[in-house]
Amino acid sequence: MLTLRSLALFVVAALFEIGGAWLVWQGVREHRGWIWIGAGVIALGVYGFVATLQPDAEFGRVLAAYGGVFVAGSLVWGMAADGYRPDRWDVIGALVCIAGMAMIMYAPRGR
């Protein structure tokens, strides 16, 4: 059950971080204005809070593992929001990152 909770938190964190960065990008690069930028900054702050809810108490481990989620999630976001079409190397790289995330977070540890 803790693993499912952790995975769900990674997904929620990704939505806020990637969504926040995308909103800032839209506000600045696509000239959509300060409201988009402000919403992005708020979403990025929420991401920081969501990350603290992970069951594992090790900051370095959680953020390192989240890196893999971020890589894969960014490709999915780009596909959904911007019509980006990842090539096979994007997909392979994202799968490697997800495998790394799983090892970092969920490998058995002798404690």
C-alpha positions in Angstrom: 0.0 0.0 0.0 2.9 2.4 0.7 4.2 1.8 -2.8 0.9 2.7 -4.4 0.7 5.8 -2.2 4.2 6.8 -3.2 3.5 6.2 -6.9 0.4 8.3 -6.7 2.3 11.1 -5.0 4.9 11.0 -7.7 2.2 11.4 -10.3 0.6 14.3 -8.5 4.0 16.0 -8.0 4.7 15.6 -11.7 1.4 17.2 -12.6 2.2 20.2 -10.5 5.9 20.6 -11.4 5.6 19.9 -15.1 2.3 21.8 -15.3 3.8 24.7 -13.4 6.9 24.9 -15.6 4.7 24.6 -18.7 2.5 27.6 -17.4 5.6 29.7 -16.9 6.9 28.7 -20.3 3.6 29.7 -21.9 3.5 33.0 -20.0 7.1 33.9 -21.0 7.8 32.2 -24.3 4.3 32.3 -25.8 3.6 35.8 -24.4 0.5 34.8 -22.5 1.2 37.1 -19.6 1.7 37.3 -15.9 -1.4 35.4 -14.9 0.0 32.3 -16.6 3.4 32.9 -15.0 1.9 33.4 -11.5 -0.2 30.3 -11.8 2.9 28.4 -12.8 4.8 29.7 -9.8 2.0 28.7 -7.5 1.9 25.2 -9.1 5.6 24.8 -8.6 5.2 25.7 -4.9 2.5 23.1 -4.6 4.9 20.5 -6.2 7.4 21.3 -3.5 4.8 20.6 -0.8 3.6 17.4 -2.4 7.1 16.0 -2.6 7.3 16.2 1.2 4.4 13.8 1.6 6.4 10.8 0.3 6.6 8.0 2.9 10.4 7.8 2.5 12.1 10.4 4.7 15.3 10.7 2.7 15.2 14.0 0.7 18.0 13.0 -1.7 16.4 9.6 -2.5 12.9 11.1 -3.1 14.2 13.9 -5.3 16.6 11.6 -7.2 13.8 9.1 -7.9 11.4 11.9 -8.9 13.9 12.9 -11.6 12.9 9.7 -13.5 9.2 10.5 -13.1 9.9 14.0 -14.3 11.7 12.8 -17.5 8.9 10.4 -18.5 6.1 12.8 -17.3 7.6 15.7 -19.4 7.4 13.6 -22.5 3.8 12.6 -21.8 2.9 16.3 -21.0 4.5 17.4 -24.3 2.5 14.8 -26.2 -0.8 15.8 -24.5 -0.3 19.6 -24.3 1.8 20.4 -27.3 1.5 17.5 -29.8 5.1 16.5 -29.3 5.9 13.1 -30.8 8.8 11.4 -29.0 11.1 9.2 -31.0 12.3 5.8 -30.0 15.3 7.3 -28.1 13.0 9.5 -26.1 10.9 6.5 -25.2 13.9 4.3 -24.4 15.5 7.0 -22.3 12.2 7.6 -20.4 12.0 3.8 -19.7 15.6 3.8 -18.4 14.7 6.7 -16.1 11.6 5.0 -14.8 13.6 1.8 -14.1 16.1 3.9 -12.2 13.4 5.5 -10.2 12.0 2.1 -9.3 15.4 0.9 -8.1 16.1 4.0 -6.1 12.7 4.1 -4.3 11.6 0.5 -4.1 14.7 -1.7 -4.0 14.8 -3.9 -0.8 17.1 -2.4 1.7 18.5 -4.1 4.8 17.6 -1.8 7.6 
